[in-house]
Amino acid sequence: MEANWKQQIANLVKTANHRILATWAGNCAEHVLPYFEARYPHENRPRLAIEASRAWVRGEITVGTARDAAFAAHAAARDVLTDTTSCHIARATGHAAATAHVPTHAIHAANYAEKAIPTESIWQYEELKRLLTN
């Protein structure tokens, strides 16, 4: 990620509340998830982690349930460890779900998504800005 974008994202993250960060983390992970799903169409743990993140934002599940989904997504990442891009995407989804537990996981979700697809930083910045103004 270009340092300027990274700093701009960091500045916006400081102004976001927990639920906005969880929403953003889920959006960042979901934005790159199609690459993972194309390669591993029968592996649903990363998708379920994003769904858990969204369910937590809506107040439908507990932090513990979201954390379980995060752990499962990280297990999926370990299962595809030799496929670096897919591993990063699965980690992004795990951090998105883990944001329910600790808001600072949101930036890790974004960073892993950006590691997977290096052009993501501009989209991530614009998406967080959009969420903060709605």
N, C-alpha and C positions, 0 to 999 in steps of 0.2 A: 504494500500500500504506500502510495506517495505520502511523504511526511506531512505535507500540507493538508491532505485529506484526513489523515490519521488525527492530526491535531484538531481539525474542524469537527470531526466526529466526537473526539474526546470532550471538546467544549460543549457540544450539544448533549452528550450523555449526562453531564453534570447537572443539566437543567430538567432532565426527564424523571418522572416518577416510576415506581416499580412496575406498574402495569403497562405503562408505555414502553418501558425497556423490554418487558417480556413479549409484548406484541412485536416490537421491532426485531428482537432476536429471532422470533418465529418467522417473521417475514424474510429476514436475511437468509436463514437456513432453507426456507421453502423456495426462495429464488434460485438456489443452486441445486435443489433436490432432484429435478428432472434428469440431470446427468447421472446421479447415483441410481435412480430408478430405471433408467435405460439399461444400465449395466447389470443391475441386480433386481429384476422385476418381481421376484418372489420374496425379497427381503423387505419386510414392512416396519421393522423397528425404528428406523429414522422417521418415517412418516408418522408413526404413532407418537413419537416424541414431540413432533410439531403439534399434533392434535392435542396432546396433553398440555403443552404450553398454552394453547388457545383456550382449552377447557379451564385451566387455572385462572386465566385472565377473566373469563366469564363467571368465575366463582362456582364452577361445577365439580371440581375435584380439589383434593387437599394437596398441600405441598408434598407430602409423603408420596402420594400417587404420582405426581409430576417427577419427583426424584427417581422413582422406580423406572419410569419411562426414560429418563436421562441415562440411568445405568444401563438399560437395555440398548439404547442407541450407541453408547460407548462400547458395549460388547460387540455390536455390529461393526463398529470401526475396527476393533481388534481382528474380527473375522476377515476383513478385507485389507489388512495392513500392507500388503505388497502392492496394492492399487492406491497409491498416495492420494490422488484426487478424490476418490470415493471415500477413503479413510477420513480425509479432512471434512468432507461433506457430512458424514455420519457424526463426526465430532461436533460440527456446527449444530446439528440437530440435538445432540445430547446437551450441549450448553444452552440451547434455547429452552429446553424443558427445565434445566437446572436453574434458570433465571427465576423460576417461581420460588426457589429456596433462597438464593442470594442474587440480588440485582446485578452484581458485577460480572456474573456469567454472560450477560448480554454482549459485552464487548468481545468476549472469547468466541461467542457464536459468530459474530461479524468477522473476527480475525480468521477463524477457520474457513468460513465461506470465501473470504478473500484469498486465502492460501490456495484454495481449490480452483478458484476462477479469479485471477489477479485483477480483472477489470471491475470487480464488484464494488470497490470503495466509493466510486462516484454515486452509484445507485444507492448504496447504503446511507450515504450522507443525505441525499435527496429524500429518501424514505423516512429517515428520522426527522428531518425538518418538516416533512408533511404531517407526520404523526403529532408533532409538537404544536402545529398550527391549527389542527382540526379540533 
